[in-house]
Amino acid sequence: MFTIPLEPSPISRTLDLVQNPADDDPTTDKPAHNFVTCIHKVKLSDIFCNITVTWAKTLISHTLYITVESPHEENHYTCKIDLKTWQFWGKKGLKTFRVGEKRIDVFWDLRAAKFTSSPEPNSDYYVAMVSKEEVVLLLGDQKNEALRRTKSRPSLEDASLVHKKEIVFAKKCFCAKTTLGKDKKEHTIMIESALSGPYDPEMWISVDGMESIRVPNLHWRFRGNETIVVDNFPVQILWDVHDWLYNRNHSGVGIFVFRRGADEGIESDHLETEDFGKSFCNALAEQSSSMGFCHFLYAWMTE
């Protein structure tokens, strides 16, 4: 267990627990780390707090960080789990730490976990956080196995996913999973582009294999936003792919934001700035307490 200073707003930092955090801004030079960060609001005993889960991967490391932010203290508490271990039995374990006077147990089993290109497992695993014999946060698809091993009951107050931020690397087709729609079911997002050839540059955004947005004349519409309907619920999609078009060799980062609900509370002039990505993220950070779930996707186009 160790403590580090609490930052003013969890969404305002990209990743502060990985080495060389200054190199991890996904909107500047190509980041050295591939990561997925999720912020959950969890009821811990009698208080609600933010728990940040980060899956981070480099050429030499693969790490899971679970950070509990205590609203009544100027510290937050982090559990670090090394996933790149050569021992098979090392991928199943238990760590205990304390948040104030509260004991927290983190159980995990990643022995059979299946991964794709993301540092976050795709299936066949669990990570369970337990406090006072309640599973307050459960990650993965092995719920029954997690409850059996922890000998704990599910929390009466479900954890809610507040923000998600991730980096995806590809040449022209980017895939991610996110919770959209009113029932917060997980959906597959596919972003495809055609930047060279006899026709004008285009981009397509699909949800669960169905095309939802087609953006022709991308030279003129490299920044924009549209609202689609997923499971009879509005989802706002914003994008800025300027670097795809105007960086050398079409390399660079495209910024996408998927937000449940209508576009109330967001000023449209944030889309007119030269730095849409950072300005919009900052706007969301300032309003994070009153806004719904947002997924920030940084799509790094490789040569």
Long-range contacts (C-beta under 8 A, 24 or more apart in sequence): 1-77, 1-78, 1-79, 1-97, 1-98, 2-78, 3-75, 3-76, 3-77, 3-78, 4-75, 4-76, 4-78, 5-74, 5-75, 6-69, 6-70, 6-73, 6-74, 6-75, 6-76, 9-285, 9-286, 9-288, 10-39, 10-50, 10-52, 10-69, 10-163, 10-288, 11-39, 11-163, 11-165, 11-281, 11-284, 11-285, 11-288, 11-294, 12-281, 12-282, 12-285, 14-165, 15-54, 15-56, 17-54, 17-56, 17-65, 17-67, 17-78, 17-80, 18-54, 18-56, 18-63, 18-65, 26-165, 26-167, 26-253, 26-298, 26-300, 27-253, 27-255, 27-277, 27-278, 27-298, 30-253, 30-300, 31-167, 31-300, 32-58, 33-57, 33-58, 33-167, 34-58, 34-118, 34-119, 34-167, 34-169, 35-119, 35-165, 35-166, 35-167, 36-118, 36-119, 36-120, 36-164, 36-165, 36-166, 36-167, 37-163, 37-164, 37-165, 37-166, 38-161, 38-163, 38-164, 38-165, 39-161, 39-162, 39-163, 39-164, 40-137, 40-159, 40-160, 40-161, 40-162, 41-159, 41-160, 41-162, 42-129, 42-136, 42-137, 42-155, 42-159, 43-136, 43-155, 43-157, 43-159, 44-68, 44-99, 44-102, 44-104, 44-131, 44-136, 45-102, 45-131, 45-132, 47-71, 47-72, 49-99, 50-162, 51-129, 51-137, 51-159, 53-127, 53-137, 53-139, 55-118, 55-119, 55-120, 55-121, 56-119, 57-119, 60-84, 62-119, 64-108, 64-127, 66-106, 66-127, 66-129, 68-99, 68-104, 70-99, 70-100, 72-100, 73-100, 77-104, 79-104, 79-106, 81-106, 81-108, 83-110, 102-131, 102-132, 103-131, 104-129, 104-130, 104-131, 105-129, 105-130, 105-131, 105-150, 106-130, 107-146, 107-149, 107-150, 109-142, 109-145, 109-146, 109-149, 113-140, 117-168, 117-169, 118-166, 118-168, 118-176, 120-166, 128-152, 160-293, 161-293, 162-288, 162-293, 163-288, 163-293, 163-294, 163-295, 163-296, 164-293, 164-294, 164-295, 164-296, 165-295, 165-296, 165-298, 166-295, 166-296, 166-297, 166-298, 167-298, 167-300, 168-297, 168-298, 168-299, 168-300, 169-300, 169-302, 170-299, 170-300, 170-301, 170-302, 171-301, 171-302, 171-303, 172-301, 174-254, 174-297, 174-299, 176-295, 176-297, 178-258, 178-295, 178-297, 179-260, 179-293, 179-295, 180-207, 180-230, 180-231, 180-233, 180-235, 180-258, 180-260, 181-230, 181-231, 181-232, 181-233, 181-235, 181-260, 182-231, 182-232, 182-233, 183-231, 184-293, 185-231, 187-230, 189-258, 189-297, 191-254, 191-256, 191-297, 191-299, 193-218, 193-241, 193-244, 193-301, 195-244, 195-245, 195-250, 196-250, 201-245, 203-239, 203-241, 205-237, 205-239, 205-256, 212-237, 213-237, 215-239, 218-245, 219-245, 223-271, 223-276, 224-271, 225-263, 225-271, 227-262, 227-263, 233-260, 233-261, 234-260, 234-261, 234-262, 235-259, 235-260, 235-261, 236-260, 236-261, 236-262, 236-263, 238-271, 238-276, 238-280, 240-276, 240-277, 241-299, 243-301, 244-301, 249-303, 250-301, 250-303, 251-300, 251-301, 251-302, 251-303, 252-300, 252-301, 253-277, 253-298, 253-299, 253-300, 253-301, 254-298, 254-299, 254-300, 254-301, 255-296, 255-297, 255-298, 255-299, 256-296, 256-297, 256-298, 256-299, 257-284, 257-294, 257-295, 257-296, 257-297, 258-294, 258-295, 258-297, 259-291, 259-292, 259-293, 259-294, 259-295, 260-292, 260-293, 260-294, 261-292, 265-290, 265-291
